[in-house]
Amino acid sequence: LHDMAHDLGYSLLPIADFSYISDEALLNQYSLFHEKIGRFAITVRETLDDNRVERHEIDKLHFNAIEAIGVLTTLLKRFEGLCEDEGGVYEDD
């Protein structure tokens, strides 16, 4: 499925059930997002350091971007899991 999506120019991101979440889990996901976006920023800087862009650098940028987007998507789903209107349960650790 991932190969088929890639061939069509799409990425697949797994979505878990986050109808129950704690402060710690939410904070960990938020921190992970910053780690991944930081890795993407470093890759951008490294790509531009030599004033040229090569295919392997584009591939690395793509990988790091998709990884950051996946973590962000999970973070958003975790927030949705807190939504009381949708039966979410929030536990203050």
C-alpha positions in Angstrom: 0.0 0.0 0.0 2.9 2.4 0.9 4.6 1.6 -2.5 1.4 2.2 -4.4 0.8 5.5 -2.6 4.4 6.5 -3.3 4.1 5.7 -7.0 1.0 8.0 -7.0 2.8 10.8 -5.2 1.1 10.3 -1.8 2.2 9.2 1.6 0.3 7.1 4.1 0.3 7.9 7.8 -1.0 5.5 10.4 -3.7 6.9 12.7 -4.2 5.4 16.1 -7.1 5.7 18.6 -6.3 8.5 21.0 -9.7 8.7 22.8 -7.7 8.5 26.1 -4.6 10.5 26.6 -2.5 11.9 29.5 -0.5 15.1 29.9 2.7 13.1 29.6 1.8 11.5 26.3 0.7 14.8 24.8 3.9 16.5 25.9 6.0 13.7 24.6 4.3 13.9 21.2 4.7 17.7 21.2 8.4 17.3 22.0 8.9 14.7 19.3 7.4 17.0 16.8 9.9 19.7 17.6 12.7 17.1 17.4 11.5 16.1 13.9 11.0 19.7 12.6 14.5 20.5 14.0 15.9 17.6 12.0 14.2 18.9 8.9 15.7 22.4 9.5 19.2 20.9 9.9 18.7 19.0 6.7 17.7 22.2 4.9 20.8 24.0 6.1 23.1 21.0 5.2 21.5 20.9 1.7 22.1 24.6 1.0 25.6 24.7 2.6 27.5 23.9 -0.6 25.3 26.2 -2.8 23.9 23.2 -4.8 21.2 20.7 -4.4 21.6 17.0 -5.2 19.0 14.2 -5.6 20.1 12.4 -2.4 19.6 15.7 -0.5 16.1 16.0 -1.9 15.4 12.5 -0.9 16.6 13.2 2.7 14.5 16.4 2.8 11.4 14.5 1.6 12.0 11.7 4.2 12.5 14.2 7.1 9.4 16.3 6.0 7.1 13.3 5.8 8.4 12.1 9.2 7.7 15.5 10.8 4.2 15.6 9.1 3.5 12.2 10.5 4.4 13.2 14.0 2.3 16.4 13.7 -0.7 14.5 12.4 -0.4 12.2 15.4 -0.2 15.2 17.7 -3.3 16.7 16.2 -5.1 13.3 16.6 -4.1 13.3 20.2 -5.7 16.7 20.7 -8.8 15.4 19.0 -8.8 12.6 21.5 -9.2 15.2 24.2 -12.3 16.7 22.6 -15.1 16.2 25.2 -17.7 16.7 22.5 -16.4 13.4 20.9 -16.1 11.4 24.1 -12.5 12.1 24.7 -11.1 11.5 28.2 -8.4 13.9 29.5 -6.4 12.8 32.5 -4.2 15.3 34.3 -1.1 13.4 35.5 
